[in-house]
């Protein structure tokens, strides 16, 4: 998530909101935020109920590794990246390039 923090302004300049969804409870999230404040929202989704209701891509549930999913305002997935390991942090170059090609909402 450090890369998201580092590139937050680039996403904001593209009128993009970042929401990180994690399967941890609020205690774990608050511990993380105490050490690593973030300019974006982290959603506690213990039990993956929100993920199961919202995400259209079932591969997300089975991997459990870091995943980047760009969802347009209409709810359609525009980009997905699945990390190969728990420690891999996806690069933001590709999702930023996708965002630059999308038609902005007025």
Buried (B, 14 or more C-beta within 10 A) or exposed (E): BEEBEEBBEBBEEBEBEBEBBBEBEEEBBEEBEEEEEBEBEBEBBEEBEBBEEEBEEEEBEEEEBBBBBBBEEEEEEBBBBBBEEEEEEBEBEEBBEEBEEBEEEE
